[in-house]
Amino acid sequence: MALEAGNYISVDMSNFIELWTSTDEQKEIAIKHDCSVDLGRKLIRRERKITDNNLSFVTDIIAKAVENRKNRISSDSKTNKKALKII
């Protein structure tokens, strides 16, 4: 599903954002986009629809979740390789 004004984010995307972003990151991005923290949380929890005004928040929070996931997987990979060498 595309991110469009008038739609909610998908359930999967909501879960992905919740899993891969912290509350502090969500607050920081909401403030950056002149979006209230409460509205940001409601968008993530699918309690509010995307609008033209908050679309930039939604795309930025998704980007942050993807970045966090990528960094974590990369870090875990390096840790696993080091552990295998030790064993």
C-alpha positions, 0 to 999 in steps of 0.5 A: 500500500502506498503512503497517501493522504487519506489512508492509514499506514499499514498494520505491518508498517505500524509494527515495523516502526514500533519495533525499530524506533524508540519513543525518543526517536519518534518524539524527535522526528515529530518535533522536527516536522512540527508535528505534535508527539501525540499526533505522531503516536496516533499516526504510528498506532493507526489511530489517525490518517495520513494527511499532506501535512504529516506525510513528511513525518510518516516517511521520516519515521519509516526511514529511521526504522529502516536505518535502525534495522539495517544498523542492528543487522549489520552489528549482529552480523559482525558480532556473530562473525567475531563469536565464530572466530573465537569458537 
